[in-house]
């Protein structure tokens, strides 16, 4: 499945979910199906959900297993999707947050500052809001808030001003155009190396992606739903890729504990071993937290 997306922290995640034959599991972020495929191989029954139709199509073509149910949908509607598909009580729910390798590596999806393409960034390609829309419509203060809060970008003010100035001349429509505006705000005058692009583009693109897909709000909605779907002793596993996501997971798990609903299995988040980071550079920022319901 690595042609679409290489699963991160696969062994740790599967071990901590404690897969049991015949039990039901929900993969709320199917991606390339790597985690799902392992759960199926251990005898689990899986509801695979993804907001990206490309992921659903890929899994339907490459995983042939009668114990897999595939649904296009947003995990913010987790309970509704689960009930409609006979997964009212499950032994585990998995969230592998962030962007799939397929999404990053496909220029027309607009997720990567290293590949020129339309300024899109929608995980759900049926959604109406794109990164291009936000960049060209939001006011200076709104752009600053977006880059500062969601991207933790130190140059948020300069970038916001430069975007406003640039779009007065021409709408910003491509990833390269946006990167050029960010480079100007940073004071770059020569051609950018990939290192430079990563240095100045990562936080801006992250912020826009989070905003376009309402990622943090959807996560806050989904985790309580996942807990309600769990049977006793069932587990939630969440793999996050930046501090804002991890903070939400950590705080919600703490709130579950205060309500005596269960306990965090991971006192501290589990991170990839050096060998995994060497083989898959995109795993470097991954953090796994797991919660067990009473």
C-alpha positions in Angstrom: 0.0 0.0 0.0 3.1 2.3 0.2 2.5 3.4 -3.3 -0.3 5.6 -2.0 0.8 6.2 1.6 3.4 4.5 3.9 1.7 3.9 7.3 3.5 5.5 10.2 4.2 3.8 13.6 2.4 0.7 12.2 3.7 -1.9 14.7 3.2 0.3 17.8 -0.3 1.2 16.7 -1.4 -2.3 16.0 0.2 -3.7 19.2 -1.5 -1.1 21.3 -4.9 -1.5 19.7 -4.7 -5.2 20.7 -6.5 -6.5 17.6 -8.7 -9.6 18.2 -10.1 -11.8 15.5 -13.8 -11.2 14.8 -13.9 -7.8 16.6 -14.9 -4.6 14.9 -12.5 -1.7 14.3 -12.8 1.7 12.6 -10.0 3.3 10.6 -11.3 6.9 10.5 -8.5 8.0 8.2 -8.0 5.2 5.7 -5.4 6.8 3.5 -3.5 4.0 1.6 -5.0 1.4 3.9 -1.8 0.2 5.5 -3.2 0.1 9.1 -6.4 -1.4 7.9 -4.7 -4.1 5.9 -2.8 -5.1 9.0 -5.9 -5.2 11.2 -7.6 -7.4 8.5 -4.7 -9.7 8.4 -5.1 -10.3 12.2 -8.8 -11.2 11.8 -10.4 -7.8 12.5 -13.5 -6.4 10.8 -12.8 -2.9 9.6 -14.9 0.1 8.7 -12.5 2.3 6.6 -13.5 5.9 6.3 -11.8 8.7 4.3 -12.9 12.1 3.2 -10.7 11.7 0.1 -12.4 9.7 -2.7 -8.9 8.9 -4.1 -8.2 6.9 -0.9 -11.5 5.0 -1.1 -10.9 4.2 -4.8 -7.3 3.0 -4.1 -8.4 0.7 -1.2 -11.3 -0.7 -3.1 -8.9 -1.7 -5.9 -6.1 -3.1 -3.7 -7.7 -4.6 -0.7 -10.0 -7.6 -1.3 -11.4 -8.7 2.0 -15.0 -9.4 2.9 -14.4 -8.0 6.4 -13.7 -4.5 5.0 -16.5 -1.8 4.6 -15.4 1.4 2.8 -17.2 4.7 3.2 -16.4 8.2 1.9 -17.0 10.6 4.8 -15.6 13.0 7.3 -14.7 11.6 10.7 -16.5 14.6 12.3 -19.6 12.5 11.5 -18.1 9.3 13.0 -21.1 8.1 15.0 -23.5 8.6 12.1 -21.3 6.7 9.6 -20.6 3.9 12.1 -24.3 3.4 12.9 -25.3 3.4 9.3 -22.8 0.6 8.6 -23.4 -1.6 11.6 -20.4 -0.5 13.7 -22.3 0.6 16.8 -19.9 -1.0 19.2 -16.3 -1.4 18.3 -13.0 -2.6 19.9 -10.9 0.2 18.5 -10.8 3.4 16.6 -7.7 4.7 14.7 -6.9 8.2 13.6 -3.8 8.7 11.4 -4.0 12.5 11.0 -2.2 14.7 8.5 -1.7 14.4 4.7 -1.2 11.2 2.8 1.9 10.7 0.6 -0.5 10.5 -2.4 -1.9 13.9 -1.6 1.5 15.5 -1.1 3.0 13.9 -4.3 0.0 14.8 -6.6 0.7 18.4 -7.8 -2.9 19.1 -8.8 -4.0 18.6 -5.2 -1.9 21.7 -4.2 -0.6 20.4 -0.8 3.1 20.7 -1.6 5.3 23.8 -1.7 7.8 21.7 -3.7 5.5 21.0 -6.6 3.7 23.6 -8.6 -0.1 23.2 -8.9 -3.4 24.9 -8.2 -3.7 26.3 -4.7 -6.3 23.7 -3.6 -5.5 21.7 -0.4 -8.9 20.1 -0.1 -8.9 16.6 1.3 -12.5 16.4 0.3 -12.5 17.4 -3.3 -16.3 18.0 -3.2 -15.7 20.8 -0.6 -16.3 24.4 -1.7 -13.5 26.1 0.2 -9.9 26.0 -1.3 -6.6 27.5 -0.2 -6.9 29.9 -3.1 -10.2 31.2 -1.8 -8.8 31.9 1.6 -5.6 33.5 0.4 -7.5 35.9 -1.9 -10.6 36.7 0.2 -9.5 36.9 3.9 -8.5 40.3 5.3 -5.0 41.1 6.6 -6.0 40.5 10.2 -7.7 37.2 9.4 -4.6 36.0 7.4 -2.4 37.0 10.3 -4.5 35.0 12.8 -4.5 32.0 10.5 -0.8 31.9 10.0 0.1 32.8 13.6 -2.3 30.4 15.3 -2.5 27.5 12.9 1.0 27.7 11.5 2.8 29.3 14.5 4.6 31.3 11.8 6.9 34.0 13.1 6.6 36.1 9.9 2.8 36.0 9.9 2.4 39.8 9.9 4.8 40.3 7.0 3.4 37.4 5.0 -0.2 38.7 5.4 0.8 42.2 4.3 2.7 40.9 1.3 -0.3 38.7 0.3 -2.6 41.6 0.4 -0.2 43.7 -1.7 0.3 40.9 -4.3 -3.3 40.0 -4.8 -4.2 43.6 -5.6 -2.2 43.1 -8.8 -3.2 39.5 -9.5 -5.0 36.7 -7.7 -2.7 34.2 -6.1 -3.7 30.9 -7.8 -0.8 28.4 -7.6 1.5 26.9 -5.0 4.5 28.5 -6.7 2.8 32.0 -6.7 2.1 31.7 -3.0 5.6 30.5 -2.2 7.0 33.5 -4.2 4.9 35.8 -2.1 6.1 34.2 1.1 9.7 34.4 -0.1 9.3 38.1 -0.7 7.9 38.6 2.8 11.0 36.7 4.1 13.3 39.0 2.1 14.6 36.3 -0.4 15.6 37.7 -3.8 17.3 34.8 -5.5 16.0 31.4 -6.6 15.0 29.1 -3.7 16.6 25.8 -2.9 14.3 23.0 -1.6 15.8 23.6 1.8 14.7 27.3 1.6 11.3 26.3 0.3 10.8 24.0 3.3 12.1 26.6 5.7 9.7 29.3 4.6 6.8 27.3 3.2 6.0 24.6 5.7 4.1 26.6 8.3 2.2 28.7 5.8 1.0 25.7 3.9 0.2 23.8 7.1 -1.9 26.6 8.3 -3.9 26.9 5.1 -4.4 23.1 4.9 -5.7 23.0 8.5 -8.1 25.9 7.8 -9.3 24.5 4.5 -10.1 21.1 6.0 -11.3 22.3 9.5 -8.8 19.7 10.8 -8.6 20.8 14.5 -12.4 21.4 14.9 -13.1 18.0 13.3 -10.7 16.2 15.6 -12.4 17.8 18.6 -15.7 16.6 17.4 -14.6 13.1 16.5 -12.7 12.0 19.7 -15.8 12.0 22.0 -17.8 10.2 19.3 -15.0 7.6 19.1 -15.2 7.0 22.8 -19.0 6.5 22.7 -18.6 3.9 20.0 -16.1 1.9 22.0 -17.1 -1.2 23.9 -15.6 -1.7 27.4 -11.8 -2.0 27.2 -11.9 -0.7 23.7 -9.1 1.7 22.6 -8.6 4.9 20.6 -5.3 5.4 18.9 -4.3 8.8 17.4 -1.2 9.5 15.4 -0.7 13.3 15.1 1.9 15.3 13.2 2.1 18.7 14.8 1.8 20.2 18.2 -1.7 21.6 17.8 -3.2 18.2 17.0 -1.2 16.5 19.8 -2.3 19.1 22.3 -6.0 18.5 21.5 -5.5 14.7 21.8 -3.6 15.0 25.1 -6.2 17.4 26.6 -9.3 15.4 25.5 -7.8 12.2 26.8 -7.1 14.0 30.2 -10.7 15.1 30.2 -11.9 11.6 29.6 -9.8 10.5 32.6 -11.2 13.2 34.8 -14.7 11.8 34.0 -13.5 8.3 34.9 -14.2 7.1 31.4 -10.9 5.3 31.1 -7.1 5.8 31.1 -4.4 7.0 28.7 -2.3 3.9 27.8 0.6 6.1 26.7 1.9 8.3 29.5 4.0 10.1 26.9 3.4 9.9 23.2 5.2 7.2 21.3 7.5 8.5 18.5 9.1 6.6 15.6 12.4 4.8 16.0 15.5 6.2 14.1 15.2 3.4 11.5 11.6 4.3 10.7 12.5 8.0 10.4 15.4 7.0 8.1 13.2 4.9 5.8 10.3 7.4 5.9 11.2 11.0 6.5 7.6 12.0 6.8 7.3 10.0 10.0 9.7 12.3 11.9 7.1 14.5 13.6 4.6 11.6 14.3 3.3 11.1 17.8 1.0 8.2 18.9 -1.3 8.5 21.9 -3.7 5.7 22.9 -6.7 5.7 25.3 -8.5 2.7 26.8 -12.1 2.9 27.8 -13.2 1.5 31.2 
